[in-house]
């Protein structure tokens, strides 16, 4: 089993979360990978795919949306998955993680976590205090979910 932590990042915040998640996946030796450098052909049944995006116009970025479209060709059969986004804490905001989770599930992935938001300060960040630690805890919870029957 391999873990793929794939992200798109405008100001580095989503990349920072991806690094914290990957670092907490222990023996899976996950490496965060930019969506521009990821190939769906790298996925195999039993792998873990964690997908992250900033909210861009109430949804995931165009690059993440394009990747999700290519994953519908059977690439996600037998793949475990989770999704996260980075967002500003506002009364009204988009939910990229939920949209990504629906697309992953619709394309055959087995979702092992609810979509997870991580919050930034202002539109460009940095991440709010405690969010990097939250990302590491979430990554560990993904590892625990993989171990459940």
C-alpha positions in Angstrom: 0.0 0.0 0.0 1.2 3.5 -0.9 -0.2 6.8 0.3 -0.5 9.7 -2.1 -1.1 13.2 -0.6 -2.0 15.3 -3.7 -2.6 19.0 -3.4 -2.9 22.3 -5.2 -1.8 25.4 -3.4 -2.1 29.1 -4.3 -0.2 30.7 -1.4 1.5 27.6 0.2 -1.1 26.9 2.9 -2.6 23.8 1.3 0.9 22.5 0.7 1.8 23.0 4.4 -1.3 21.0 5.4 -0.4 18.3 2.9 3.1 18.1 4.3 1.7 17.8 7.9 -0.7 15.0 6.8 2.0 13.1 4.9 4.4 13.4 7.8 1.9 11.8 10.1 1.2 8.8 7.9 4.1 6.9 9.5 5.0 3.6 7.8 3.2 4.6 4.6 6.1 6.9 3.8 3.8 9.4 2.1 5.2 12.3 0.2 3.1 15.3 -0.7 2.8 15.8 -4.4 1.6 18.8 -6.4 -1.4 18.0 -8.6 0.7 19.1 -11.6 3.2 16.3 -10.9 0.7 13.5 -10.0 -0.3 10.7 -12.4 -3.5 8.7 -11.8 -1.6 5.7 -13.2 0.4 5.7 -9.9 -2.7 4.6 -8.0 -3.4 0.9 -7.3 -6.1 -0.9 -5.4 -5.4 -0.7 -1.7 -3.6 2.7 -1.9 -4.6 5.8 0.1 -5.3 9.0 -1.8 -5.6 12.2 0.2 -6.7 15.2 -2.0 -6.3 18.8 -0.9 -7.3 22.1 -2.4 -7.8 25.7 -1.4 -11.4 26.9 -2.0 -11.4 28.8 -5.3 -14.7 30.4 -6.3 -16.7 28.1 -3.8 -15.1 24.9 -5.2 -11.8 23.1 -5.7 -9.2 24.6 -8.0 -9.4 23.9 -11.7 -6.4 21.6 -11.6 -8.0 19.5 -8.8 -11.3 19.4 -10.7 -9.4 18.3 -13.9 -7.7 15.5 -11.9 -11.0 14.4 -10.5 -12.4 14.1 -14.0 -9.6 11.8 -15.1 -10.0 9.6 -12.0 -13.4 8.4 -13.3 -11.8 5.9 -15.6 -11.5 3.1 -13.0 -8.5 4.6 -11.3 -10.2 4.6 -7.9 -11.5 1.1 -7.7 -10.2 -0.3 -4.4 -8.6 3.0 -3.4 -9.1 4.5 0.1 -9.6 8.3 0.0 -10.0 11.4 2.0 -10.3 15.1 1.1 -9.4 18.4 2.8 -9.5 22.1 1.9 -8.0 25.4 3.1 -10.5 28.2 3.7 -11.1 31.5 5.4 -13.3 31.3 8.5 -16.4 33.2 7.4 -20.2 32.9 7.9 -20.6 32.0 4.2 -17.9 30.1 2.4 -17.4 27.3 -0.2 -16.8 23.7 0.6 -14.2 22.3 -1.8 -13.4 19.3 0.5 -17.1 18.1 0.4 -17.2 18.5 -3.4 -13.9 16.5 -3.8 -15.2 13.8 -1.4 -18.4 13.4 -3.5 -16.4 13.2 -6.7 -14.0 10.7 -5.2 -16.9 8.5 -3.9 -18.8 8.8 -7.2 -15.7 7.6 -9.0 -15.4 4.5 -6.9 -13.1 5.4 -3.9 -13.8 4.2 -0.4 -14.0 7.3 1.7 -12.3 6.8 5.1 -13.0 10.2 6.6 -15.4 13.1 6.5 -14.1 16.1 4.5 -11.8 18.2 6.6 -11.5 22.0 6.6 -8.3 23.8 7.6 -8.5 27.6 8.2 -6.3 30.4 7.1 -6.0 34.0 8.3 -7.1 36.3 5.5 -7.4 35.3 1.9 -3.6 34.5 1.6 -2.9 33.0 5.0 -0.9 32.0 6.9 -2.7 29.1 8.5 -4.5 29.9 11.7 -2.8 28.8 14.9 -3.2 25.1 15.6 -4.1 24.1 12.1 -0.8 22.3 11.3 -1.2 20.3 14.5 -4.8 19.6 13.5 -3.6 18.3 10.1 -1.1 16.0 11.8 -3.8 14.6 14.1 -6.1 14.1 11.1 -3.4 12.3 9.2 -3.0 9.9 12.2 -6.8 9.4 12.2 -6.6 8.4 8.6 -3.9 5.8 9.4 -6.1 4.4 12.2 -9.1 4.2 9.8 -7.0 2.2 7.4 -6.3 -0.3 10.1 -10.0 -0.9 10.9 -11.6 -3.9 9.3 
